[in-house]
Amino acid sequence: MADIADKAIKWIGQQKALTPDKPFFIYFAPGATHAPHHVPKAWADKYQGRFDQGYDQLREQTFARQKQLGVIPADCQLTARNPEVPAWNEMPAAFRPVLARQMEVYAGFLEYTDHHIGRIVETIEKLGALDDTLIYYICGDNGASAEGSVNGCFNEMSYFNGLQALETPEYLTARLGKLGGPESYNHYAVGWALAMNTPYQWTKQVASHWGGTRNGTVVHWPKGIKARGEIRSQFTHVIDVAPTVLEAAGLPQPQSVHGIQQDPIEGVSMVYSFNDATVPEQHQTQYFEIFGNRGLYHQGWTAVTKHRTPWAPTTAKPPAFDDDVWELYADTDWSQAEDLARAMPAKLHELQRQFLIEAARYKVLPLDDRLMEKINPDTAGRPVLIKGQTQVLFGGMGRLSENCVLNLKNKSHSITAEIGVPEKGAEGVIVCQGANIGGWSLYAKDGKLKYCYNWGGFQHFFAESADRLPAGPHQVRLEFAYAGGGLGKGGKATLFVDGKQVGQGEVGATLAMVFSADDGADVGEDSGAPVSPDYGPVGNAFNGEVRGVQLSIADDPSNSDHLVKPEDAIRAALGRQ
């Protein structure tokens, strides 16, 4: 956060120094306060004890404060608490300090974000440009997220890999002091998400209800907006931001970009509402859909249906679309508190038909509620950068995202590296992918070749050579024989040096979908959070030479030719020129 704020401040200063009369545009997206919630401990400690009352009382307190501030209508109703989530007093007393700490970390993270955004705003002010700068501050994560499930989690990736059941109160309690720190990839419990979505129902992923879509937004432009400190209630959507910026800047919407014809921008500029709180809204119809959760806003009315519960196991089978129950809320029901579906079936049917029209128009149909299949690029049909069965990487390549690296999950594969071992013996990372929250690493430890498979931080599986690697050039190889039988199963890891088997180990389970959302693959070092506990986050680079690495899918582990053919390596090298 501090680093990207520093870079934004330097860039703004540079633009104003070189071209002081030229406007500038910044899209500052720090990723906050999306999980994981990482923040210096002192910022989290500022909120110590502030959430000991629990999420149910916090929801009531937030609702009262919203009315006091006037950010919700005076007649707004608080929706009923979600019966699928245990009440605060139903959670084990010994576990509540962990739950409270999750929210302390989140609150510290939010204030930390505000602080650094404030630094950027102060920079613009010092440069004398604040009054004539249009600032959008959109704060939120599509509604607070429920992906932490009932207990919250130490590693958010456990949700995407179907391992959330391992995030038990006992497991989390043992890691209480690490929440928010570099060893964690933490997320809060769903009870906090519901409290932060006050006064609405549901959470992120439930695009049907306001709790899954509505975010607080501040617009600041003193020279362009006469109003000060006022609230606007006209319906707007995030797709309205771009046309607003274009209109404010006096720019036309582009017809083509680099010779490519552009589709019309679908949003509606908000400029019309900036100086008139009573003007009729111009964005009158909007569809919503995520994972089959879908809804329609039309002239104040909403018709919505929840199809999938966000914190349900990722393997849970949702109902048939025809079995979904639709709800109807009036244009006077700001929080979607009173369902009128039974009282007004004709109105509901009208909006259901309108949803289908919008869904067809914007290519939402056919509806697809698959989850695991859509996360896995092998079954989703999603375009990936790397195609085929092999990929060659070279020394110095690093921080490669998972979509830039051959997908080795759920299949037999091999990892082969050409290395040079120094006289003093081999030490350090040859190639790795992932982080301390999950991944694999091929490295040397105390002179021996070693492989670690990190199963979501829950367990580490190892294979190690019996002897030290001799000095000189060598080809080292890891063969992984996948056990099969579904996703995330285990297998056998076998190590080879110059074609000879030197070690073996069992891998009890693997990660089915993702290692990390932001930590990638590295050749010659592990530049992020360390995959293996055998080395730290710095000083882990291989002390010899890594000339190249080949990743290969479905290579036969019983194949006696464990050496990459020289002509293949040359062909791959030429392909990089």
Secondary structure by P-SEA (a helix, b strand, c coil): caaaaaaaaaaaaaaaaacccbbbbbbcccccccccccccccccccccccccccaaaaaaaaaaaaaaacccccccccccccccccccccccccaaaaaaaaaaaaaaaaaaaaaaaaaaaaaaaaacccccbbbbbbbcccccccccccccccccccccccccccccaaaaaaacccccccccbbbbcaaaaaaaaccccccccccccccccbbbbbbbbccccccccccccccccccaaaaaaaaaacccccccccccccccccccccccccccccccccccbbbbbcccccccccccbbbbbbcccccccccccccccccbbbbbbcccccccccccccccaaaaaaaaaaaaaaaaaaccccccccccccccccccccccccccccccccccccccccccccccccccbbbbbbbbbcccccccccccccccccbbbbbbcccccbbbbbcccccccbbbbcccccccbbbbbbbbbccccccbbbbbbbbbccccccccccccccccccccccbbbbcccccccccccccccccccccccccbbbbbcccccccccccccaaaaaaaaaaac
